[in-house]
Amino acid sequence: MRNTVALDIGSSKTVIYQPGSGIVLYEPTVIALDRERRFVKETGTEAKKLIGRASDSTEVITPVFESEVADINALSLLLEKYLNKITVHRLSARPKIVMSVQCGADVTTLRKYERVLRACDAVDYSFVESLIPTAYGLGLNMTTTPAFIVDIGGGTTEIGAVSADGVLCGISVNMGGLSLDNMIKAYLEDSFGLVVGRLTAEKVKLTVASLLEGDNVSMLVNGSDLSSGRPRAVSVSVGDVLAPVKVFYDKIFEIIQMVMAKLSAEVAADIRRTGVFFSGGGSKLIGLPDYFRKQLGMRANVFDSAEVAACLGCGVLANDKKLLSRYAISRR
């Protein structure tokens, strides 16, 4: 499996795993291009720093939006750069790829990803619905008991029950960490009259967003005054952004209950006993397990590897041809 990689391209992050080496790339899904000549100026972390700060000659692109390919050319250029990064020392040729895609991905979506992979000279690839590799990436044993997965990513949240036989019931929802960033951004504008950029809203989320009502963490947030446009700073605490945070997670919990209602009585009983397994960056929010138990009366299981679980699981499938053939929804 030396020339095989697992790939998870999200709206926020792109993760690449190589069997035997582990996670070899974890970078933002962002690329900066010269606006006229279209050559690549920056990728990943360096490109993300340019959001809201780029000159007129530079276009900063997030080529994946809500797990859909919004710009095939930009994503192809970005993935080619990322594959070249790991090819230098680890791969002798273009790798075989096992890639995670959203639950229920349609033919149009798969064809877009195929175009991206072919543009990067990848000729051997398989697609797997993300709930399955996420379960394997979290180390869950589905041979005896189904698992209910909630993967809160950057652009979407994947929700569903899986077993060794595949996805029992699942849905991809166009809500993720970027949605929460926008909600916080709008809330700061409405409540404080402070206009902030996307990166600042994300920083607020990562620093003070919490579901613990007694949490007193705060930070100084810089932005522009809504009325005058002048630079202004305000102190923002956990309580100040608790409202949009609760709205976001309450909606996720509502959808969880809708999906659970479609399960058989036997599977529902198993899920009630084992609880829900959370993954993705959104699962790391402080207070999530207690808040979930309070709202739904069930245990929330959160893992250290939550942000890379889907990619790790694709690595498991890449190492097992029998498993891959069972779960692949498209292969070439």
N, C-alpha and C positions, 0 to 999 in steps of 0.2 A: 504493500500500500504506500510505498515511498512517493509515488507520483499521484496521490489522491489527496484532495482537500475537501473540507466541509465549509459551506458558505452560508451566511445569514446576512442578507442585505435589508436593513431596516430604514425607516424614514429618518432615524436619528443616527444610528451606528451601523457600520459594516464590520462583521466579525469573520475571521478566517481561522480555521483549525486544521492542523495537519497531524494525522495519526503518528505517534512517536515523538512529536515535538510540542504538542499542545496548542494553545492559542498563539498564533504567529502574527496576527494583526487585529487590532481593535481601534478603529478610527471613525470619526464622524463621516456620515455620507454627504459630504460637501465638497464641491470643486469650484475653483476660481479660474475663469477663462479670460483671455484677452478678448475684448468685445468685438474687435474688428477681424483679427487674424485667427481667432478661436484656438490658439495654442494654450496648453495648460500652464497656469502660473503657480498655483498652489493646490494642494489636496488635503483632505482630512482636517486635522487640528489647526494647521496654519491657515487653511481656507476659511474655516469657521470663524477665526479671529477677525476676518475681514467683513463679516456680516454687519451691515450698517456703517462700515468704515471704509469701504472700497471707493476708489476713484472712478470717474466716469469711464475710464478705459478698461475697467475690470467688471466682469459680471460674475457674481457669486451665485452658484446654483445648488439647490438641494434637489437632486434628480429623482428622488423617490418621495411621493406624497401619499400618506395613508396606505402604505404598502403597495401602491400602484406606481409603475414607471411613468413619470411625468416627462422625462427627457431622455430618450433612448441614447442619443449621441453622447450627452454629458455623462450618463452612467457608464457607457462603454469605455469612455476615456478614463473615468475614475477607476473602474475595476481593472482595466489594463495596467494602470499605474500601481495598484495594490498588488496585483499578481506578479508584476515585475519586481516589486519590493521583496517578495518571498522567494521568487525564482532564483535570484542571484546566488544564494547560498544553500537553498534547500531542495530545489526542484531542477531536474535536468531538462524537462520539457514542459509544455502546457499540461496542467494536471487534469485528471478525471475529477469531476465536481459533483458533490451531493449537496443540493441546495434546499433550504427551507423556504416555503411560500405560505401565504396566508390560507387559513381554513376556507375551503370552498372556492379556491382560485379557479377562474374560468379560463376557457381556451385563449381568449384575447390576452389575458394577463400572462399566461404561460408563453405565448408566442413572443410577447415583448421581451421577456427574460431570455428566451432562446436567441433572439436577435442580439441581445447584449452579450451573451456568452460566446456566440459565434464571432462577433466582432473582436473578441479577445482571443480568438483562435482555440477556444475550447470546443472540442468535437465530441466529447464523451461526458454526458451529464445526466443527472436524475433529479427530479423534483419530488419533495415530500411535504405534505401538509404539516404546518409547524407544531400542532398539538402533539403529534407523535414523537418527533425528535426532542421536544421539550420534556416530555415524560421520561425518555431515556436519558436525557442530559441531567435530569434531577436525580437519576438513579432509582426510579420507581420500578417496582416489580409488578407488572400488569398481568402476569400469567394466572394469578389467582383472584385478584381484585381490581376492578376498574379504577381509574383515577380521574378526578375532576380538576382540570387545569385552567388557570386564569393567567394569561401572559400579557402583562401591561407594557406594551412597547412604546416607541416614540410616536408612531402615527396611528397604530391600531391596537386594539385589545382582542386577543384570541381567547374565546371562552368555550369550553366543551368537555365532554366526558370521553375518555379513550380506554381501550382495553387491548389485549394482545391481538385482537381481531381487527383493530383499526379505530377510526373515529365513530363513536356511537351516536353522538349528537354534538354539533359544534357550530360556531358562528364567528365571523370576523366583524368587529365593530369599529367604525371610524372615529375612535376616541383613543387618545394616548397621551404621553407626556407632553407633546407639543400642544395638544388641546388645553391641557392644564396651564401651560405657560401663557397661552393667549387669554385664558380666563383670569389669571392673576394680573396680567397686563391691563385688561379692561377694568378690573376691580380697583387697581391703584389709580387709574385715571378717574373713575367715578367717585371713589371715596376720598382721595387725597388731591385730586386735580393735578396729578403727576404723570407725565407721559414718559414711558420708558421703552427701550428697545427690546428686541427678542432675547438677546443674550442676558440682559439685566433681569428680565422676567424669569428666565431659567435659573439664574443665580439665586433669586429670591426663593424659588421653589426648592432648590437644593439646600439652601441655608436655613430657612425658617418654616417651610411648609411642614405641617405635622397634624396628626389627628388627636393629639393629646391636648385637651382644653387647658390644662394647668401649666403647659409648657410656657416659659417666659423668655425664650431665646429671641433676640432681635438683631437687626442689622441696619446700617445706614444705606439708603437707596438714593442714588443720584439719577436725575432725569431733567425734564424740562417742564416748567410751569404751564399748565394747560391754557391759561388766560394770556399770559405775557410772553410765553416762549422762552423766558429766561431760565438759566440753569438753577436748579433747586434740589435740595436734598431733604428727605424725611426719614425718620426712624420707623421701621416696620417690624412688627412682632408677629409671633405665631398667631395670636388672636386676631390680628388685622387681616390675615389672609385665610383664616379658618373657614369662612363662608364659601369661597369658591372651591376650596379643597374638598369640603364636605359635599358640595353639589356634584363635583366630578366623581367621587368615589360612591356616593349614593346611587348615581346613575349606573355605574358599573355593577353595583350590588343588585340593582333592580333587574338588569339583564341576566345576571347569574341566576336569579330566581326563575326567570322566564325559561331559561334553558333547562334548568333542573326539573321544571314542571313537565317537560317532554320525555323524561327518562322513565324507564320501566320501574315498577315498584322494587324489584330486586336490586337494580343498579342504584336507585335512590337510597335504599337502605345501606348499601356499601359505602356510598359517598357520605352519608350522615355519620357513619362510624369513623371513617378515615379523615374526613375534613376536606378542605379545598387546598390545592397546591398552587401557590402564587409564584410567578416568575416575571422576568422583565424588570427594567429599571424602576417602574412604578410600584413594584412590590416592596421596595426598600423604604417606603415612607414610614417615618416614626409613628407608632401608635396603630398601624394598620391591623395587626392581629387582634388586639383588644377591641377595636372599633368594629371589626368584622363579626367577632363573636357576639358583641352587644346587639348588632343590627340583625344578624341572621341566626344567632344561636349555634354557630358551628365553629370548629377549629380552623384557623388559617395557618398553613404551613409555609414558611418563607425560608429560602436557602441562600447561602453565601454566593453560590454560582448562578444566581437567578438571572443576571444580565446576559450571560453567555450560554444558558442552558440549551437553547434551540440549536446552536452551532455545535456544542459538545455532543448532543444527541445525533446530529447528522454525522459526526465523526464515528459514533458507535455503529450506525447503519453502514457507513462507508467500509467499515472493517468486517461486516457480516453480509455477504452477498444474499443469503437466504432471507434475512430480515429486510434488506433493501428491496428485493423483488416482491416481498409481501406488501410493502407500504408505498412504493413509488407510484405516483399518479401519472408520471410521464418520464420516459427514458429515451436516450439516444446513444 
